[in-house]
Amino acid sequence: MHKVLVVDDSAFMRKMVSDIVSDHPQFEVIGTARNGKEAIEKTKQLKPDILTMDIEMPEMNGLDALTIIMKEYPTPVVMLSSLTQEGAAATIRALELGAVDFIGKPSGSISLDIAKVKTLLHDKLLAAVKSNVRKHNSTGAGYQLTQPRAPIPLPATFKAAPPSSTGKADFTHLVAIGTSTGGPRALQHVLVPLPKKFPAPILIVQHMPPGFTASLAQRLNSLCEIGVKEAEHGDVLEAGMAYIAPGGSHMTMIREGGLYKVSLNKDEPRGGHRPSVDTMYDSLLSVTGLKLHLVIMTGMGSDGAKGMEALYKKGVQSTIAEAEQTCVVYGMPRSAVELKCVDFILPQNDIPAKLVELVSR
């Protein structure tokens, strides 16, 4: 039985979330807290296996409490996020600070939301319980993630492709990254060190609902030397730009008149995911003339593994899986490793240097 601490300033939400959590045979609510200060005290006192945490609370908000809990009492946390633009930005910040995942707060017709919220929350809690949060944040044994470092310079011998005068793509490499649970923080560690003149575009699928990928892209763009944006249908790919698939849409790459472009669609979810990493990878199977570099990072499940295997058999330039020691959840990378289609198994902080090396050849 996993012990859960429910944190929310609303008595109604504390009761509702507690009832939902208790409705699962593997979870027991051992306490509730009204604000961040109480959450810290009860985490220390009750030693829960997992917390659900509201963001906006009086006296101490969820972000401040999360920062202290991750430093002093590392415990998996699932955030309860309001479905507003401000709520999305705060949620992205919470994921940066170490929250495992988030769920949108029920709103409007709560009776209609409740069944959907129950399944989603139970799934998130089960994933969080299996996560490596304690290992990453503890001061004892275990892998310590450093802060994203300064941009890695391109090799002195590297010569960029000259600007195209024919309207065709002026890059020869393409990077495609897939990630899920733990991904926003992982993406920060991989993208921030890339140099401004990184000579390849980057396609990214991060499992996330609509509304949150825009905030993720904005946050990463503010931190990175490269440009980062939420992908739009018809975007022409450029070197030194990262394109994040919008929540709720599959992202593929197409070629038109010598240009490589983003194509978005609302086809059925694949393996429960839209966007899907496998869908993005499958669109690269017909690509000729580009050196492809595939990366699978932290996440539940196996999305991307079969797509990586198909491209590996076709002979892509390189494939990378994040090492178990830095994954919040070692699901997606493990699936790729088990299919024997991975060239490099690297901890998170070593991936950007490897990408710079690979695309500079």
Rosetta blueprint (number, residue, H / E / L):
1 M L
2 H E
3 K E
4 V E
5 L E
6 V E
7 V E
8 D L
9 D L
10 S L
11 A H
12 F H
13 M H
14 R H
15 K H
16 M H
17 V H
18 S H
19 D H
20 I H
21 V H
22 S H
23 D L
24 H L
25 P L
26 Q L
27 F E
28 E E
29 V E
30 I E
31 G E
32 T E
33 A E
34 R L
35 N L
36 G H
37 K H
38 E H
39 A H
40 I H
41 E H
42 K H
43 T H
44 K H
45 Q H
46 L H
47 K L
48 P L
49 D L
50 I E
51 L E
52 T E
53 M E
54 D E
55 I L
56 E L
57 M L
58 P L
59 E L
60 M L
61 N L
62 G H
63 L H
64 D H
65 A H
66 L H
67 T H
68 I H
69 I H
70 M H
71 K H
72 E H
73 Y L
74 P L
75 T L
76 P L
77 V E
78 V E
79 M E
80 L E
81 S E
82 S L
83 L L
84 T L
85 Q H
86 E H
87 G H
88 A H
89 A H
90 A H
91 T H
92 I H
93 R H
94 A H
95 L H
96 E H
97 L H
98 G L
99 A L
100 V L
101 D E
102 F E
103 I E
104 G E
105 K L
106 P L
107 S L
108 G L
109 S L
110 I H
111 S H
112 L H
113 D H
114 I H
115 A H
116 K H
117 V H
118 K H
119 T H
120 L H
121 L H
122 H H
123 D H
124 K H
125 L H
126 L H
127 A H
128 A H
129 V H
130 K L
131 S L
132 N L
133 V H
134 R H
135 K H
136 H H
137 N H
138 S L
139 T L
140 G L
141 A L
142 G L
143 Y L
144 Q L
145 L L
146 T L
147 Q L
148 P L
149 R L
150 A L
151 P L
152 I L
153 P L
154 L L
155 P L
156 A L
157 T L
158 F L
159 K L
160 A L
161 A L
162 P L
163 P L
164 S L
165 S L
166 T L
167 G L
168 K L
169 A L
170 D L
171 F L
172 T L
173 H E
174 L E
175 V E
176 A E
177 I E
178 G E
179 T E
180 S L
181 T L
182 G L
183 G H
184 P H
185 R H
186 A H
187 L H
188 Q H
189 H H
190 V H
191 L H
192 V L
193 P L
194 L L
195 P L
196 K L
197 K L
198 F L
199 P L
200 A L
201 P L
202 I E
203 L E
204 I E
205 V E
206 Q E
207 H L
208 M L
209 P L
210 P L
211 G L
212 F H
213 T H
214 A H
215 S H
216 L H
217 A H
218 Q H
219 R H
220 L H
221 N H
222 S H
223 L H
224 C L
225 E L
226 I L
227 G E
228 V E
229 K E
230 E E
231 A L
232 E L
233 H L
234 G L
235 D L
236 V E
237 L L
238 E L
239 A L
240 G L
241 M E
242 A E
243 Y E
244 I E
245 A L
246 P L
247 G L
248 G L
249 S L
250 H E
251 M E
252 T E
253 M E
254 I E
255 R E
256 E E
257 G L
258 G L
259 L E
260 Y E
261 K E
262 V E
263 S E
264 L E
265 N E
266 K L
267 D L
268 E L
269 P L
270 R E
271 G L
272 G L
273 H E
274 R L
275 P L
276 S L
277 V H
278 D H
279 T H
280 M H
281 Y H
282 D H
283 S L
284 L L
285 L L
286 S L
287 V L
288 T L
289 G L
290 L L
291 K E
292 L E
293 H E
294 L E
295 V E
296 I E
297 M L
298 T L
299 G E
300 M L
301 G L
302 S L
303 D L
304 G L
305 A H
306 K H
307 G H
308 M H
309 E H
310 A H
311 L H
312 Y H
313 K H
314 K H
315 G L
316 V L
317 Q L
318 S E
319 T E
320 I E
321 A E
322 E E
323 A L
324 E H
325 Q H
326 T H
327 C L
328 V L
329 V L
330 Y E
331 G L
332 M H
333 P H
334 R H
335 S H
336 A H
337 V H
338 E H
339 L L
340 K L
341 C L
342 V L
343 D L
344 F E
345 I E
346 L E
347 P L
348 Q H
349 N H
350 D H
351 I H
352 P H
353 A H
354 K H
355 L H
356 V H
357 E H
358 L H
359 V H
360 S L
361 R L
